[in-house]
Amino acid sequence: MFGASWLNLGNLVLGLIAWILPVVNLVQHKKADRGNWAVFSVASVSACAISLCMQIFYTSHLVKIEDWSALMDTAHAVALVAT
């Protein structure tokens, strides 16, 4: 499937995008043209959903290669960040 490093990088980038887009939307809130709020909202939710899917794929990859120590080391942090 995908390389584990690409899944981690994509997960991080899309997670940051999901956090940044609402901030950009709030900054533009004070401007007169607010027609893009729906686009920012849909893009943010989509980036978040894809990021969470990539995290699930990464966990699946760790299970396939039977890297149980990596799963045990990262499970708590992943659950905390995913919420």
PyMOL Python script that loads the backbone (N, CA, C, O; Angstrom):
from pymol import cmd

cmd.read_pdbstr("""\
ATOM      1  N   MET A   1       0.845  -1.167   0.000  1.00  0.00           N
ATOM      2  CA  MET A   1       0.000   0.000   0.000  1.00  0.00           C
ATOM      3  C   MET A   1       0.892   1.232   0.000  1.00  0.00           C
ATOM      4  O   MET A   1       1.703   1.391  -0.913  1.00  0.00           O
ATOM      5  N   PHE A   2       0.776   2.088   0.966  1.00  0.00           N
ATOM      6  CA  PHE A   2       1.609   3.280   1.079  1.00  0.00           C
ATOM      7  C   PHE A   2       2.758   2.998   2.030  1.00  0.00           C
ATOM      8  O   PHE A   2       2.668   2.115   2.882  1.00  0.00           O
ATOM      9  N   GLY A   3       3.830   3.748   1.881  1.00  0.00           N
ATOM     10  CA  GLY A   3       4.908   3.643   2.845  1.00  0.00           C
ATOM     11  C   GLY A   3       4.489   4.276   4.159  1.00  0.00           C
ATOM     12  O   GLY A   3       3.724   5.240   4.183  1.00  0.00           O
ATOM     13  N   ALA A   4       4.991   3.733   5.234  1.00  0.00           N
ATOM     14  CA  ALA A   4       4.611   4.232   6.558  1.00  0.00           C
ATOM     15  C   ALA A   4       5.011   5.687   6.745  1.00  0.00           C
ATOM     16  O   ALA A   4       4.298   6.447   7.401  1.00  0.00           O
ATOM     17  N   SER A   5       6.142   6.079   6.176  1.00  0.00           N
ATOM     18  CA  SER A   5       6.575   7.464   6.335  1.00  0.00           C
ATOM     19  C   SER A   5       5.639   8.426   5.603  1.00  0.00           C
ATOM     20  O   SER A   5       5.403   9.539   6.072  1.00  0.00           O
ATOM     21  N   TRP A   6       5.105   8.000   4.448  1.00  0.00           N
ATOM     22  CA  TRP A   6       4.159   8.854   3.725  1.00  0.00           C
ATOM     23  C   TRP A   6       2.848   8.986   4.473  1.00  0.00           C
ATOM     24  O   TRP A   6       2.226  10.048   4.462  1.00  0.00           O
ATOM     25  N   LEU A   7       2.424   7.909   5.123  1.00  0.00           N
ATOM     26  CA  LEU A   7       1.196   7.975   5.910  1.00  0.00           C
ATOM     27  C   LEU A   7       1.353   8.938   7.084  1.00  0.00           C
ATOM     28  O   LEU A   7       0.449   9.723   7.370  1.00  0.00           O
ATOM     29  N   ASN A   8       2.494   8.880   7.760  1.00  0.00           N
ATOM     30  CA  ASN A   8       2.737   9.788   8.878  1.00  0.00           C
ATOM     31  C   ASN A   8       2.834  11.232   8.412  1.00  0.00           C
ATOM     32  O   ASN A   8       2.270  12.128   9.040  1.00  0.00           O
ATOM     33  N   LEU A   9       3.546  11.463   7.317  1.00  0.00           N
ATOM     34  CA  LEU A   9       3.688  12.826   6.795  1.00  0.00           C
ATOM     35  C   LEU A   9       2.344  13.371   6.329  1.00  0.00           C
ATOM     36  O   LEU A   9       1.996  14.512   6.634  1.00  0.00           O
ATOM     37  N   GLY A  10       1.593  12.567   5.598  1.00  0.00           N
ATOM     38  CA  GLY A  10       0.277  13.002   5.137  1.00  0.00           C
ATOM     39  C   GLY A  10      -0.667  13.257   6.282  1.00  0.00           C
ATOM     40  O   GLY A  10      -1.444  14.211   6.253  1.00  0.00           O
ATOM     41  N   ASN A  11      -0.607  12.412   7.293  1.00  0.00           N
ATOM     42  CA  ASN A  11      -1.427  12.584   8.476  1.00  0.00           C
ATOM     43  C   ASN A  11      -1.116  13.909   9.169  1.00  0.00           C
ATOM     44  O   ASN A  11      -2.027  14.642   9.554  1.00  0.00           O
ATOM     45  N   LEU A  12       0.144  14.206   9.322  1.00  0.00           N
ATOM     46  CA  LEU A  12       0.554  15.446   9.975  1.00  0.00           C
ATOM     47  C   LEU A  12       0.144  16.670   9.163  1.00  0.00           C
ATOM     48  O   LEU A  12      -0.404  17.626   9.712  1.00  0.00           O
ATOM     49  N   VAL A  13       0.404  16.643   7.875  1.00  0.00           N
ATOM     50  CA  VAL A  13       0.093  17.794   7.015  1.00  0.00           C
ATOM     51  C   VAL A  13      -1.408  18.041   6.966  1.00  0.00           C
ATOM     52  O   VAL A  13      -1.857  19.176   7.124  1.00  0.00           O
ATOM     53  N   LEU A  14      -2.183  16.989   6.748  1.00  0.00           N
ATOM     54  CA  LEU A  14      -3.634  17.172   6.679  1.00  0.00           C
ATOM     55  C   LEU A  14      -4.218  17.567   8.034  1.00  0.00           C
ATOM     56  O   LEU A  14      -5.184  18.329   8.086  1.00  0.00           O
ATOM     57  N   GLY A  15      -3.656  17.068   9.115  1.00  0.00           N
ATOM     58  CA  GLY A  15      -4.108  17.497  10.441  1.00  0.00           C
ATOM     59  C   GLY A  15      -3.856  18.980  10.673  1.00  0.00           C
ATOM     60  O   GLY A  15      -4.703  19.686  11.220  1.00  0.00           O
ATOM     61  N   LEU A  16      -2.681  19.446  10.251  1.00  0.00           N
ATOM     62  CA  LEU A  16      -2.388  20.879  10.382  1.00  0.00           C
ATOM     63  C   LEU A  16      -3.310  21.721   9.504  1.00  0.00           C
ATOM     64  O   LEU A  16      -3.763  22.788   9.918  1.00  0.00           O
ATOM     65  N   ILE A  17      -3.583  21.243   8.298  1.00  0.00           N
ATOM     66  CA  ILE A  17      -4.504  21.960   7.411  1.00  0.00           C
ATOM     67  C   ILE A  17      -5.886  22.035   8.046  1.00  0.00           C
ATOM     68  O   ILE A  17      -6.552  23.068   7.983  1.00  0.00           O
ATOM     69  N   ALA A  18      -6.315  20.928   8.661  1.00  0.00           N
ATOM     70  CA  ALA A  18      -7.631  20.916   9.311  1.00  0.00           C
ATOM     71  C   ALA A  18      -7.696  21.912  10.459  1.00  0.00           C
ATOM     72  O   ALA A  18      -8.774  22.426  10.760  1.00  0.00           O
ATOM     73  N   TRP A  19      -6.582  22.197  11.103  1.00  0.00           N
ATOM     74  CA  TRP A  19      -6.552  23.195  12.183  1.00  0.00           C
ATOM     75  C   TRP A  19      -6.402  24.614  11.646  1.00  0.00           C
ATOM     76  O   TRP A  19      -6.964  25.550  12.215  1.00  0.00           O
ATOM     77  N   ILE A  20      -5.663  24.785  10.572  1.00  0.00           N
ATOM     78  CA  ILE A  20      -5.372  26.122  10.055  1.00  0.00           C
ATOM     79  C   ILE A  20      -6.574  26.735   9.319  1.00  0.00           C
ATOM     80  O   ILE A  20      -6.823  27.935   9.438  1.00  0.00           O
ATOM     81  N   LEU A  21      -7.313  25.926   8.568  1.00  0.00           N
ATOM     82  CA  LEU A  21      -8.419  26.472   7.783  1.00  0.00           C
ATOM     83  C   LEU A  21      -9.485  27.175   8.622  1.00  0.00           C
ATOM     84  O   LEU A  21      -9.940  28.242   8.208  1.00  0.00           O
ATOM     85  N   PRO A  22      -9.914  26.650   9.771  1.00  0.00           N
ATOM     86  CA  PRO A  22     -10.874  27.412  10.574  1.00  0.00           C
ATOM     87  C   PRO A  22     -10.306  28.733  11.100  1.00  0.00           C
ATOM     88  O   PRO A  22     -11.034  29.716  11.241  1.00  0.00           O
ATOM     89  N   VAL A  23      -9.011  28.750  11.388  1.00  0.00           N
ATOM     90  CA  VAL A  23      -8.389  29.999  11.846  1.00  0.00           C
ATOM     91  C   VAL A  23      -8.424  31.032  10.724  1.00  0.00           C
ATOM     92  O   VAL A  23      -8.733  32.201  10.955  1.00  0.00           O
ATOM     93  N   VAL A  24      -8.105  30.593   9.510  1.00  0.00           N
ATOM     94  CA  VAL A  24      -8.173  31.506   8.359  1.00  0.00           C
ATOM     95  C   VAL A  24      -9.602  31.996   8.165  1.00  0.00           C
ATOM     96  O   VAL A  24      -9.824  33.169   7.865  1.00  0.00           O
ATOM     97  N   ASN A  25     -10.557  31.112   8.333  1.00  0.00           N
ATOM     98  CA  ASN A  25     -11.959  31.490   8.202  1.00  0.00           C
ATOM     99  C   ASN A  25     -12.356  32.519   9.262  1.00  0.00           C
ATOM    100  O   ASN A  25     -13.092  33.461   8.967  1.00  0.00           O
ATOM    101  N   LEU A  26     -11.873  32.344  10.492  1.00  0.00           N
ATOM    102  CA  LEU A  26     -12.192  33.312  11.545  1.00  0.00           C
ATOM    103  C   LEU A  26     -11.523  34.656  11.317  1.00  0.00           C
ATOM    104  O   LEU A  26     -12.095  35.695  11.645  1.00  0.00           O
ATOM    105  N   VAL A  27     -10.324  34.648  10.760  1.00  0.00           N
ATOM    106  CA  VAL A  27      -9.637  35.907  10.465  1.00  0.00           C
ATOM    107  C   VAL A  27     -10.391  36.664   9.385  1.00  0.00           C
ATOM    108  O   VAL A  27     -10.481  37.891   9.433  1.00  0.00           O
ATOM    109  N   GLN A  28     -10.933  35.945   8.413  1.00  0.00           N
ATOM    110  CA  GLN A  28     -11.695  36.597   7.349  1.00  0.00           C
ATOM    111  C   GLN A  28     -13.096  36.966   7.792  1.00  0.00           C
ATOM    112  O   GLN A  28     -13.825  37.622   7.048  1.00  0.00           O
ATOM    113  N   HIS A  29     -13.485  36.559   8.985  1.00  0.00           N
ATOM    114  CA  HIS A  29     -14.827  36.832   9.503  1.00  0.00           C
ATOM    115  C   HIS A  29     -15.122  38.328   9.548  1.00  0.00           C
ATOM    116  O   HIS A  29     -16.260  38.748   9.336  1.00  0.00           O
ATOM    117  N   LYS A  30     -14.111  39.115   9.821  1.00  0.00           N
ATOM    118  CA  LYS A  30     -14.310  40.558   9.963  1.00  0.00           C
ATOM    119  C   LYS A  30     -14.359  41.285   8.618  1.00  0.00           C
ATOM    120  O   LYS A  30     -14.756  42.449   8.559  1.00  0.00           O
ATOM    121  N   LYS A  31     -13.962  40.615   7.549  1.00  0.00           N
ATOM    122  CA  LYS A  31     -13.990  41.238   6.233  1.00  0.00           C
ATOM    123  C   LYS A  31     -15.407  41.201   5.673  1.00  0.00           C
ATOM    124  O   LYS A  31     -16.238  40.401   6.101  1.00  0.00           O
ATOM    125  N   ALA A  32     -15.665  42.073   4.717  1.00  0.00           N
ATOM    126  CA  ALA A  32     -17.008  42.183   4.147  1.00  0.00           C
ATOM    127  C   ALA A  32     -17.378  40.951   3.321  1.00  0.00           C
ATOM    128  O   ALA A  32     -18.530  40.518   3.353  1.00  0.00           O
ATOM    129  N   ASP A  33     -16.420  40.377   2.582  1.00  0.00           N
ATOM    130  CA  ASP A  33     -16.694  39.213   1.738  1.00  0.00           C
ATOM    131  C   ASP A  33     -16.512  37.935   2.550  1.00  0.00           C
ATOM    132  O   ASP A  33     -15.387  37.498   2.791  1.00  0.00           O
ATOM    133  N   ARG A  34     -17.615  37.346   2.963  1.00  0.00           N
ATOM    134  CA  ARG A  34     -17.554  36.126   3.776  1.00  0.00           C
ATOM    135  C   ARG A  34     -18.139  34.951   3.022  1.00  0.00           C
ATOM    136  O   ARG A  34     -18.634  34.012   3.646  1.00  0.00           O
ATOM    137  N   GLY A  35     -18.098  34.973   1.689  1.00  0.00           N
ATOM    138  CA  GLY A  35     -18.721  33.941   0.880  1.00  0.00           C
ATOM    139  C   GLY A  35     -17.991  32.612   0.887  1.00  0.00           C
ATOM    140  O   GLY A  35     -18.546  31.606   0.443  1.00  0.00           O
ATOM    141  N   ASN A  36     -16.756  32.581   1.383  1.00  0.00           N
ATOM    142  CA  ASN A  36     -15.963  31.359   1.329  1.00  0.00           C
ATOM    143  C   ASN A  36     -16.048  30.519   2.597  1.00  0.00           C
ATOM    144  O   ASN A  36     -15.305  29.545   2.714  1.00  0.00           O
ATOM    145  N   TRP A  37     -16.907  30.842   3.538  1.00  0.00           N
ATOM    146  CA  TRP A  37     -16.939  30.109   4.797  1.00  0.00           C
ATOM    147  C   TRP A  37     -17.308  28.645   4.584  1.00  0.00           C
ATOM    148  O   TRP A  37     -16.791  27.772   5.280  1.00  0.00           O
ATOM    149  N   ALA A  38     -18.204  28.364   3.622  1.00  0.00           N
ATOM    150  CA  ALA A  38     -18.599  26.975   3.369  1.00  0.00           C
ATOM    151  C   ALA A  38     -17.440  26.178   2.780  1.00  0.00           C
ATOM    152  O   ALA A  38     -17.249  25.009   3.114  1.00  0.00           O
ATOM    153  N   VAL A  39     -16.675  26.811   1.910  1.00  0.00           N
ATOM    154  CA  VAL A  39     -15.531  26.138   1.297  1.00  0.00           C
ATOM    155  C   VAL A  39     -14.490  25.804   2.358  1.00  0.00           C
ATOM    156  O   VAL A  39     -13.958  24.694   2.377  1.00  0.00           O
ATOM    157  N   PHE A  40     -14.196  26.753   3.236  1.00  0.00           N
ATOM    158  CA  PHE A  40     -13.233  26.514   4.309  1.00  0.00           C
ATOM    159  C   PHE A  40     -13.727  25.424   5.260  1.00  0.00           C
ATOM    160  O   PHE A  40     -12.939  24.592   5.708  1.00  0.00           O
ATOM    161  N   SER A  41     -15.004  25.422   5.568  1.00  0.00           N
ATOM    162  CA  SER A  41     -15.559  24.429   6.479  1.00  0.00           C
ATOM    163  C   SER A  41     -15.492  23.024   5.887  1.00  0.00           C
ATOM    164  O   SER A  41     -15.080  22.082   6.565  1.00  0.00           O
ATOM    165  N   VAL A  42     -15.892  22.880   4.633  1.00  0.00           N
ATOM    166  CA  VAL A  42     -15.863  21.573   3.981  1.00  0.00           C
ATOM    167  C   VAL A  42     -14.425  21.097   3.813  1.00  0.00           C
ATOM    168  O   VAL A  42     -14.139  19.916   4.014  1.00  0.00           O
ATOM    169  N   ALA A  43     -13.522  21.994   3.450  1.00  0.00           N
ATOM    170  CA  ALA A  43     -12.116  21.608   3.283  1.00  0.00           C
ATOM    171  C   ALA A  43     -11.508  21.176   4.620  1.00  0.00           C
ATOM    172  O   ALA A  43     -10.728  20.225   4.665  1.00  0.00           O
ATOM    173  N   SER A  44     -11.855  21.861   5.696  1.00  0.00           N
ATOM    174  CA  SER A  44     -11.329  21.516   7.006  1.00  0.00           C
ATOM    175  C   SER A  44     -11.836  20.149   7.467  1.00  0.00           C
ATOM    176  O   SER A  44     -11.056  19.330   7.953  1.00  0.00           O
ATOM    177  N   VAL A  45     -13.133  19.902   7.318  1.00  0.00           N
ATOM    178  CA  VAL A  45     -13.700  18.619   7.717  1.00  0.00           C
ATOM    179  C   VAL A  45     -13.136  17.495   6.853  1.00  0.00           C
ATOM    180  O   VAL A  45     -12.862  16.403   7.350  1.00  0.00           O
ATOM    181  N   SER A  46     -12.964  17.762   5.566  1.00  0.00           N
ATOM    182  CA  SER A  46     -12.401  16.747   4.669  1.00  0.00           C
ATOM    183  C   SER A  46     -10.960  16.427   5.032  1.00  0.00           C
ATOM    184  O   SER A  46     -10.569  15.260   5.057  1.00  0.00           O
ATOM    185  N   ALA A  47     -10.168  17.457   5.314  1.00  0.00           N
ATOM    186  CA  ALA A  47      -8.776  17.231   5.704  1.00  0.00           C
ATOM    187  C   ALA A  47      -8.699  16.441   7.005  1.00  0.00           C
ATOM    188  O   ALA A  47      -7.844  15.568   7.153  1.00  0.00           O
ATOM    189  N   CYS A  48      -9.572  16.736   7.929  1.00  0.00           N
ATOM    190  CA  CYS A  48      -9.599  16.005   9.200  1.00  0.00           C
ATOM    191  C   CYS A  48      -9.971  14.545   8.973  1.00  0.00           C
ATOM    192  O   CYS A  48      -9.338  13.653   9.538  1.00  0.00           O
ATOM    193  N   ALA A  49     -10.989  14.288   8.156  1.00  0.00           N
ATOM    194  CA  ALA A  49     -11.422  12.917   7.893  1.00  0.00           C
ATOM    195  C   ALA A  49     -10.331  12.112   7.187  1.00  0.00           C
ATOM    196  O   ALA A  49     -10.089  10.956   7.537  1.00  0.00           O
ATOM    197  N   ILE A  50      -9.677  12.709   6.205  1.00  0.00           N
ATOM    198  CA  ILE A  50      -8.612  12.009   5.490  1.00  0.00           C
ATOM    199  C   ILE A  50      -7.427  11.763   6.419  1.00  0.00           C
ATOM    200  O   ILE A  50      -6.792  10.710   6.351  1.00  0.00           O
ATOM    201  N   SER A  51      -7.130  12.721   7.276  1.00  0.00           N
ATOM    202  CA  SER A  51      -6.041  12.549   8.231  1.00  0.00           C
ATOM    203  C   SER A  51      -6.318  11.391   9.187  1.00  0.00           C
ATOM    204  O   SER A  51      -5.427  10.589   9.466  1.00  0.00           O
ATOM    205  N   LEU A  52      -7.543  11.301   9.686  1.00  0.00           N
ATOM    206  CA  LEU A  52      -7.903  10.193  10.569  1.00  0.00           C
ATOM    207  C   LEU A  52      -7.866   8.858   9.827  1.00  0.00           C
ATOM    208  O   LEU A  52      -7.462   7.847  10.401  1.00  0.00           O
ATOM    209  N   CYS A  53      -8.281   8.840   8.563  1.00  0.00           N
ATOM    210  CA  CYS A  53      -8.191   7.608   7.766  1.00  0.00           C
ATOM    211  C   CYS A  53      -6.742   7.183   7.582  1.00  0.00           C
ATOM    212  O   CYS A  53      -6.423   5.996   7.654  1.00  0.00           O
ATOM    213  N   MET A  54      -5.867   8.150   7.347  1.00  0.00           N
ATOM    214  CA  MET A  54      -4.450   7.813   7.201  1.00  0.00           C
ATOM    215  C   MET A  54      -3.893   7.248   8.497  1.00  0.00           C
ATOM    216  O   MET A  54      -3.037   6.363   8.466  1.00  0.00           O
ATOM    217  N   GLN A  55      -4.360   7.742   9.632  1.00  0.00           N
ATOM    218  CA  GLN A  55      -3.920   7.202  10.916  1.00  0.00           C
ATOM    219  C   GLN A  55      -4.403   5.764  11.083  1.00  0.00           C
ATOM    220  O   GLN A  55      -3.669   4.917  11.594  1.00  0.00           O
ATOM    221  N   ILE A  56      -5.620   5.490  10.659  1.00  0.00           N
ATOM    222  CA  ILE A  56      -6.139   4.122  10.723  1.00  0.00           C
ATOM    223  C   ILE A  56      -5.335   3.206   9.810  1.00  0.00           C
ATOM    224  O   ILE A  56      -5.034   2.073  10.186  1.00  0.00           O
ATOM    225  N   PHE A  57      -4.981   3.678   8.615  1.00  0.00           N
ATOM    226  CA  PHE A  57      -4.159   2.883   7.701  1.00  0.00           C
ATOM    227  C   PHE A  57      -2.783   2.614   8.302  1.00  0.00           C
ATOM    228  O   PHE A  57      -2.235   1.524   8.143  1.00  0.00           O
ATOM    229  N   TYR A  58      -2.224   3.609   8.993  1.00  0.00           N
ATOM    230  CA  TYR A  58      -0.915   3.421   9.625  1.00  0.00           C
ATOM    231  C   TYR A  58      -0.994   2.378  10.742  1.00  0.00           C
ATOM    232  O   TYR A  58      -0.105   1.539  10.882  1.00  0.00           O
ATOM    233  N   THR A  59      -2.060   2.438  11.529  1.00  0.00           N
ATOM    234  CA  THR A  59      -2.242   1.438  12.580  1.00  0.00           C
ATOM    235  C   THR A  59      -2.415   0.049  11.969  1.00  0.00           C
ATOM    236  O   THR A  59      -1.885  -0.933  12.489  1.00  0.00           O
ATOM    237  N   SER A  60      -3.149  -0.028  10.880  1.00  0.00           N
ATOM    238  CA  SER A  60      -3.301  -1.297  10.175  1.00  0.00           C
ATOM    239  C   SER A  60      -1.954  -1.810   9.664  1.00  0.00           C
ATOM    240  O   SER A  60      -1.682  -3.010   9.706  1.00  0.00           O
ATOM    241  N   HIS A  61      -1.124  -0.901   9.187  1.00  0.00           N
ATOM    242  CA  HIS A  61       0.215  -1.279   8.727  1.00  0.00           C
ATOM    243  C   HIS A  61       1.044  -1.858   9.876  1.00  0.00           C
ATOM    244  O   HIS A  61       1.734  -2.863   9.705  1.00  0.00           O
ATOM    245  N   LEU A  62       0.972  -1.223  11.039  1.00  0.00           N
ATOM    246  CA  LEU A  62       1.716  -1.728  12.188  1.00  0.00           C
ATOM    247  C   LEU A  62       1.227  -3.110  12.609  1.00  0.00           C
ATOM    248  O   LEU A  62       2.023  -3.950  13.029  1.00  0.00           O
ATOM    249  N   VAL A  63      -0.070  -3.345  12.498  1.00  0.00           N
ATOM    250  CA  VAL A  63      -0.597  -4.662  12.835  1.00  0.00           C
ATOM    251  C   VAL A  63      -0.122  -5.695  11.814  1.00  0.00           C
ATOM    252  O   VAL A  63       0.242  -6.813  12.181  1.00  0.00           O
ATOM    253  N   LYS A  64      -0.126  -5.320  10.530  1.00  0.00           N
ATOM    254  CA  LYS A  64       0.302  -6.261   9.487  1.00  0.00           C
ATOM    255  C   LYS A  64       1.759  -6.693   9.668  1.00  0.00           C
ATOM    256  O   LYS A  64       2.100  -7.858   9.468  1.00  0.00           O
ATOM    257  N   ILE A  65       2.611  -5.737  10.048  1.00  0.00           N
ATOM    258  CA  ILE A  65       4.026  -6.091  10.222  1.00  0.00           C
ATOM    259  C   ILE A  65       4.320  -6.586  11.631  1.00  0.00           C
ATOM    260  O   ILE A  65       5.461  -6.892  11.976  1.00  0.00           O
ATOM    261  N   GLU A  66       3.263  -6.658  12.438  1.00  0.00           N
ATOM    262  CA  GLU A  66       3.340  -7.164  13.812  1.00  0.00           C
ATOM    263  C   GLU A  66       4.350  -6.403  14.670  1.00  0.00           C
ATOM    264  O   GLU A  66       5.147  -6.995  15.397  1.00  0.00           O
ATOM    265  N   ASP A  67       4.294  -5.089  14.567  1.00  0.00           N
ATOM    266  CA  ASP A  67       5.152  -4.225  15.384  1.00  0.00           C
ATOM    267  C   ASP A  67       4.369  -3.818  16.633  1.00  0.00           C
ATOM    268  O   ASP A  67       3.902  -2.686  16.759  1.00  0.00           O
ATOM    269  N   TRP A  68       4.242  -4.772  17.544  1.00  0.00           N
ATOM    270  CA  TRP A  68       3.406  -4.557  18.724  1.00  0.00           C
ATOM    271  C   TRP A  68       3.987  -3.500  19.660  1.00  0.00           C
ATOM    272  O   TRP A  68       3.233  -2.792  20.329  1.00  0.00           O
ATOM    273  N   SER A  69       5.292  -3.384  19.718  1.00  0.00           N
ATOM    274  CA  SER A  69       5.881  -2.370  20.602  1.00  0.00           C
ATOM    275  C   SER A  69       5.553  -0.964  20.102  1.00  0.00           C
ATOM    276  O   SER A  69       5.308  -0.065  20.908  1.00  0.00           O
ATOM    277  N   ALA A  70       5.544  -0.764  18.791  1.00  0.00           N
ATOM    278  CA  ALA A  70       5.175   0.550  18.256  1.00  0.00           C
ATOM    279  C   ALA A  70       3.715   0.856  18.548  1.00  0.00           C
ATOM    280  O   ALA A  70       3.374   1.996  18.864  1.00  0.00           O
ATOM    281  N   LEU A  71       2.858  -0.135  18.449  1.00  0.00           N
ATOM    282  CA  LEU A  71       1.442   0.070  18.771  1.00  0.00           C
ATOM    283  C   LEU A  71       1.256   0.424  20.243  1.00  0.00           C
ATOM    284  O   LEU A  71       0.497   1.333  20.578  1.00  0.00           O
ATOM    285  N   MET A  72       1.949  -0.295  21.112  1.00  0.00           N
ATOM    286  CA  MET A  72       1.811  -0.022  22.540  1.00  0.00           C
ATOM    287  C   MET A  72       2.394   1.343  22.901  1.00  0.00           C
ATOM    288  O   MET A  72       1.869   2.020  23.785  1.00  0.00           O
ATOM    289  N   ASP A  73       3.470   1.757  22.232  1.00  0.00           N
ATOM    290  CA  ASP A  73       4.092   3.043  22.538  1.00  0.00           C
ATOM    291  C   ASP A  73       3.241   4.226  22.071  1.00  0.00           C
ATOM    292  O   ASP A  73       3.240   5.277  22.712  1.00  0.00           O
ATOM    293  N   THR A  74       2.525   4.064  20.971  1.00  0.00           N
ATOM    294  CA  THR A  74       1.843   5.208  20.370  1.00  0.00           C
ATOM    295  C   THR A  74       0.327   5.206  20.547  1.00  0.00           C
ATOM    296  O   THR A  74      -0.316   6.201  20.216  1.00  0.00           O
ATOM    297  N   ALA A  75      -0.264   4.132  21.054  1.00  0.00           N
ATOM    298  CA  ALA A  75      -1.725   4.020  21.111  1.00  0.00           C
ATOM    299  C   ALA A  75      -2.359   5.137  21.938  1.00  0.00           C
ATOM    300  O   ALA A  75      -3.358   5.723  21.521  1.00  0.00           O
ATOM    301  N   HIS A  76      -1.793   5.432  23.094  1.00  0.00           N
ATOM    302  CA  HIS A  76      -2.378   6.470  23.960  1.00  0.00           C
ATOM    303  C   HIS A  76      -2.296   7.851  23.308  1.00  0.00           C
ATOM    304  O   HIS A  76      -3.262   8.614  23.321  1.00  0.00           O
ATOM    305  N   ALA A  77      -1.134   8.158  22.740  1.00  0.00           N
ATOM    306  CA  ALA A  77      -0.958   9.472  22.101  1.00  0.00           C
ATOM    307  C   ALA A  77      -1.858   9.627  20.882  1.00  0.00           C
ATOM    308  O   ALA A  77      -2.411  10.702  20.648  1.00  0.00           O
ATOM    309  N   VAL A  78      -2.005   8.567  20.112  1.00  0.00           N
ATOM    310  CA  VAL A  78      -2.867   8.625  18.928  1.00  0.00           C
ATOM    311  C   VAL A  78      -4.318   8.840  19.346  1.00  0.00           C
ATOM    312  O   VAL A  78      -5.018   9.648  18.735  1.00  0.00           O
ATOM    313  N   ALA A  79      -4.775   8.142  20.360  1.00  0.00           N
ATOM    314  CA  ALA A  79      -6.146   8.322  20.837  1.00  0.00           C
ATOM    315  C   ALA A  79      -6.367   9.728  21.370  1.00  0.00           C
ATOM    316  O   ALA A  79      -7.425  10.318  21.154  1.00  0.00           O
ATOM    317  N   LEU A  80      -5.389  10.257  22.054  1.00  0.00           N
ATOM    318  CA  LEU A  80      -5.499  11.610  22.605  1.00  0.00           C
ATOM    319  C   LEU A  80      -5.542  12.656  21.494  1.00  0.00           C
ATOM    320  O   LEU A  80      -6.371  13.566  21.528  1.00  0.00           O
ATOM    321  N   VAL A  81      -4.664  12.532  20.524  1.00  0.00           N
ATOM    322  CA  VAL A  81      -4.610  13.514  19.431  1.00  0.00           C
ATOM    323  C   VAL A  81      -5.821  13.378  18.508  1.00  0.00           C
ATOM    324  O   VAL A  81      -6.322  14.383  18.003  1.00  0.00           O
ATOM    325  N   ALA A  82      -6.292  12.168  18.281  1.00  0.00           N
ATOM    326  CA  ALA A  82      -7.442  11.962  17.398  1.00  0.00           C
ATOM    327  C   ALA A  82      -8.705  12.598  17.960  1.00  0.00           C
ATOM    328  O   ALA A  82      -9.581  13.020  17.205  1.00  0.00           O
ATOM    329  N   THR A  83      -8.800  12.668  19.280  1.00  0.00           N
ATOM    330  CA  THR A  83      -9.973  13.336  19.843  1.00  0.00           C
ATOM    331  C   THR A  83      -9.854  14.822  19.718  1.00  0.00           C
ATOM    332  O   THR A  83     -10.752  15.551  20.139  1.00  0.00           O
TER     333      THR A  83
END
""", "prot")
cmd.dss("prot")
cmd.show_as("cartoon", "prot")
cmd.util.cbc("prot")
cmd.orient("prot")
